[in-house]
Structures are given as C-alpha cells and as structure tokens.
C-alpha cells in the first residue's frame, strides 16, 4: 500500500538544469534523471505524514536530500573509478573527471539552495540536522576508505561505517520530515531510529545478496565483493570464527561461500537482517496508526524479502 | 590604517580539525593553516563596521566565507593539477586526489555549518546570499574552463568570468557583513559594488603583474600566462587590435610584451585598473565616514600599487 501523495519523480523533473553554463548544469540534470528508488525524499514525506503533518512543506527538504544523495554518488563514482551507474556511463566517463568534481560541487550547493525554501521558522533546525547528516556521510565514506587499508576491522567498526555512510541519510530524511511537520521529539527520534535500523538491514542484505542472491534476479554477478576482497559483514563475521580465512579462501568465491554456509555465517546474516528489520518496525511503535506508518512497515518487510 | 578588531587569523586557528577520522579532517586543517591574506573574512567584518554595526555577530559568516574560499582552492588545485599552493604541496599531492575531493566536500559542508551560527533572524537572508555567491563562483570556474577551449572570447566574456570567479565572493562578503549588521539596502548595494570593482581591478592587476611585474618582487617568473597561452585581459585586448596576434607572437614572452607595449595595451591595462579602483572608491560615497570606510579606501589604493 502506498499513500497517495506528491509525485517525487515529477517534482524532481521540474527542477531546471537547462541553465548556462551548460558544462556545469547538464551533468547535474543527467545524474538526477537516472531514476532510482527516490527512497530518501519519500521517507521525508512519510516522516511528515506519519506525525499527521502535510507533506507540501517538506518538499524542498525532500528534494534537497535527493540532490545531496546524488551528489555523493557522483563524487563517490569518481573516487571509486566506477564506470557505470544505473546502466549508464558515470559523469566522469561521459564528460571527464574535472566536470564530475565541479558539477558535483554545484549539486551540493543546489541541495543547500533547496533547503533555503524550508519554512523560515524551521530553517535553522533543518540546516542543523542536514549539516550533521552530511558530515556523517563524509565521515562514513572516509572510514570506508580507511578500512580498505586497515588490517584489523571489527564488526563494530563495520556497523559504525555503514551507519554513517548509509543509515543516517535515511534516518535524517524521516526526522526532517517529522520536524518540519511539528512531530514531537519522541516521534522524531522513533522515525530516526527506524531509519538507522532500516539502513543497517539494507546494507547487510546488500552484502548477503552479493553472496547468496539469485543470479537470475540479482542483476550482477554473484561474489563481486569476495573477488574484490571487500570487508563485508559476512567476511568479518567469518573471520571471527576462522582466523586463517584469508589463507584458506583468498578471493575464491566458491570456497568462501562454502565457509559462510558451513560456519553458520550465512544463517547469522539472515538472522541479523531479520533482527534489524524487526527493530525498525518496533521503533515505529510510538507512532499513531496511519497509512504512512503502514507504508513504513511494508517498506521494511519488502526490504527483508528483496531479491536485488 | 587598520581598524582595531577581531583577529581573524586567531579565530580561524580556533577551529578544531583534530576530529576523527583523521583522513578527512587533517587535510582541512592543513589547507586552512596555510595563511593567506584572509581578505574575505576581513571584508565581512568591515561590511558590518562600515554600516555602524558590531562585528561579533558577523564572525560565523566571515569564517564560513574563508572556509568556502579555501574549499574552492582545494578543488581548483585538483582540477588544475597544481602542485604547490602558498609554498607548500597541495592537498592532492601531499595526500592523494580522492582525499582532496572528499576533504574538499567536507570543507564546503563545514562552511554551511558555520553559517548555521548566523543570528537566526538573519539566517535565511545570509543563506540566500551565500548560495547565490557559491553558485556564481562555480559558474565562473566553468566559464574559465570553457574559455580555454573556446576560440572566440571577448573582453566582455572575460570580465563576466572574473566577475563570477573572483569578484562576487569579495562583494558578497561585504554585503553579508552589512546585512547582518542591519545596513540599509543602499549601503549593502554600495559595498557589494565596491567589492565587484575591487575584484575586477585585482584580477586585471594580476594579469598585468604577470607581464610587467618586477621579477625581484613578483614572486614567480614573468610571462607565465603568455607561455601557457592564457586568454587574459591583456591578450584579449591586444587581439582586438591585431587579429594575427597568435601567428605573430605564439607563446613568445618577449614578442608578446613588445606588442602589449607598442599597441598601447599595457597603458590601457593601467588605465583600466585605475578606472576600476576609482569606481570602487566612488561606490563607497554613500557610506558615512568611519575608520572602516578609510580602511576600505586604503585597501583599494594598496591594491593599485601592489607589486606582487
């Protein structure tokens, strides 16, 4: 069930990137037109609806969150030298690296321009929440880089990193929506925590599907993380049980998957995803019943059962 | 004469960059500790003082402007592959390119965090002015890139580019200072225009010194712009008089300088710098006399007579 409301895709399409100089704005329009689930602006609207507020006032912040998210993708793709995003060449491939840097910078500024349209009595508060979130996302990205080079990474380290890199943006989207719509502190906090747990579950599910997804529906080759030597939740959990994992499996997908199954790591991941999803749903307990609350619960459940 | 007031260098030094993760924050501290004239925050404070206001309220915005300026230098240095800045290795040389991108992003966010400390009744207005400025600076940088590849660039094009890339940041610093200090619309506009003209004069003076500066005091080799084939004010002016300039001079410094002298372009540049400086001083006419106004006038005159 999806609450009838503002069409985010349509609102994003109304943003005008035909401005001059074209070299600056065209890549922004390109990056934003790639689609995606638009989950962050949707969460901002649901944050407002879930506390009984109107979503119109939240729209500028919702759009700012989506533009910010796409800014992080644009710069992350440069840093990761990723060549494809959502089936199309990334901006630094289609144009060049300097364009990706400068248009990315402008996208971050555009996010703050959209925030400028937040109702004035809420502006200082929204700016504070947004800045805290943006800082944490950059810190999470830095930790991700650090962990690649760092020999000892614990599961706690990993959880901290995905919390910053993925969860806080979802959580802050919900909180900002509730804040603008005059939700109580308790409601804002509950929605924030729901977003945190949803993000953690989502990321571990990502790691899980990379190993155990159905090749027919997953969309990319199974075992990419293993081949790249990524320190995922599954890898770090297996490492706790088997210190010599690296020597035993190297980057061999079949061997690693066997260890994950035989050591119970696969099952542990399933349990952890289910636990975090249940926690997220529990967090919503303080909210009054509403169609928005139902949508949030279904979103968590859909996540648990997704195949790609 | 320098008005006794807040010590910007000291205030910048109080910003704490010892936070974790170090890989994100150390480069920011490094970039901000390089010194420089701190002209932009000084202009913000002078904007307040010149309209009879107190400078303390302007401090957060003044710091935001300096952090923003250094963010643009950091990313520009990546894009220009510049290896040295203020006598030290640039961030992407001392660390790496990805660090320069991500720490630069965080610097831009830090600028907005500082803006969050602007008095709440002025926040929406300051955010609007700051966002407009930041957008124009990126547009100016893009035009600079575009003009390198573009065959026909007029002096009007060039003036538009340096207005966006250099002047609007100086102008907006002054305007924001005056705005926070409750200056009238006319005062704000006068200070803004002063900043625009000051910036234009400064940039053309930069081009001029690159050709006719005293090698003993200029700090770098004379003729760098000519050797790089840059479309400066002098080059574009000479091109108006001599269509075959490229064929005649190529990138030969001595030949080009001779054309600049013989065609009157050198003298025209001197006149243009003096004209813009006089315009800047004229813009201050609507302000009441004050030590801050005297400092602004002296700043423009010092600029006119600078050797490096």
Boltz contact constraints between the chains, C-beta under 6 A:
constraints:
  - contact:
      token1: [A, 21]
      token2: [B, 139]
      max_distance: 6.0
  - contact:
      token1: [A, 21]
      token2: [B, 142]
      max_distance: 6.0
  - contact:
      token1: [A, 21]
      token2: [B, 143]
      max_distance: 6.0
  - contact:
      token1: [A, 21]
      token2: [B, 146]
      max_distance: 6.0
  - contact:
      token1: [A, 23]
      token2: [B, 142]
      max_distance: 6.0
  - contact:
      token1: [A, 23]
      token2: [B, 146]
      max_distance: 6.0
  - contact:
      token1: [A, 24]
      token2: [B, 142]
      max_distance: 6.0
  - contact:
      token1: [A, 75]
      token2: [B, 101]
      max_distance: 6.0
  - contact:
      token1: [A, 79]
      token2: [B, 98]
      max_distance: 6.0
  - contact:
      token1: [A, 98]
      token2: [B, 79]
      max_distance: 6.0
  - contact:
      token1: [A, 101]
      token2: [B, 75]
      max_distance: 6.0
  - contact:
      token1: [A, 102]
      token2: [B, 141]
      max_distance: 6.0
  - contact:
      token1: [A, 105]
      token2: [B, 138]
      max_distance: 6.0
  - contact:
      token1: [A, 106]
      token2: [B, 138]
      max_distance: 6.0
  - contact:
      token1: [A, 108]
      token2: [B, 108]
      max_distance: 6.0
  - contact:
      token1: [A, 109]
      token2: [B, 134]
      max_distance: 6.0
  - contact:
      token1: [A, 109]
      token2: [B, 135]
      max_distance: 6.0
  - contact:
      token1: [A, 112]
      token2: [B, 112]
      max_distance: 6.0
  - contact:
      token1: [A, 112]
      token2: [B, 131]
      max_distance: 6.0
  - contact:
      token1: [A, 113]
      token2: [B, 131]
      max_distance: 6.0
  - contact:
      token1: [A, 116]
      token2: [B, 127]
      max_distance: 6.0
  - contact:
      token1: [A, 116]
      token2: [B, 128]
      max_distance: 6.0
  - contact:
      token1: [A, 120]
      token2: [B, 124]
      max_distance: 6.0
  - contact:
      token1: [A, 123]
      token2: [B, 123]
      max_distance: 6.0
  - contact:
      token1: [A, 123]
      token2: [B, 124]
      max_distance: 6.0
  - contact:
      token1: [A, 124]
      token2: [B, 120]
      max_distance: 6.0
  - contact:
      token1: [A, 124]
      token2: [B, 123]
      max_distance: 6.0
  - contact:
      token1: [A, 127]
      token2: [B, 116]
      max_distance: 6.0
  - contact:
      token1: [A, 128]
      token2: [B, 116]
      max_distance: 6.0
  - contact:
      token1: [A, 131]
      token2: [B, 112]
      max_distance: 6.0
  - contact:
      token1: [A, 131]
      token2: [B, 113]
      max_distance: 6.0
  - contact:
      token1: [A, 134]
      token2: [B, 109]
      max_distance: 6.0
  - contact:
      token1: [A, 135]
      token2: [B, 109]
      max_distance: 6.0
  - contact:
      token1: [A, 138]
      token2: [B, 105]
      max_distance: 6.0
  - contact:
      token1: [A, 138]
      token2: [B, 106]
      max_distance: 6.0
  - contact:
      token1: [A, 139]
      token2: [B, 21]
      max_distance: 6.0
  - contact:
      token1: [A, 141]
      token2: [B, 102]
      max_distance: 6.0
  - contact:
      token1: [A, 142]
      token2: [B, 21]
      max_distance: 6.0
  - contact:
      token1: [A, 142]
      token2: [B, 23]
      max_distance: 6.0
  - contact:
      token1: [A, 142]
      token2: [B, 24]
      max_distance: 6.0
  - contact:
      token1: [A, 143]
      token2: [B, 21]
      max_distance: 6.0
  - contact:
      token1: [A, 146]
      token2: [B, 21]
      max_distance: 6.0
  - contact:
      token1: [A, 146]
      token2: [B, 23]
      max_distance: 6.0
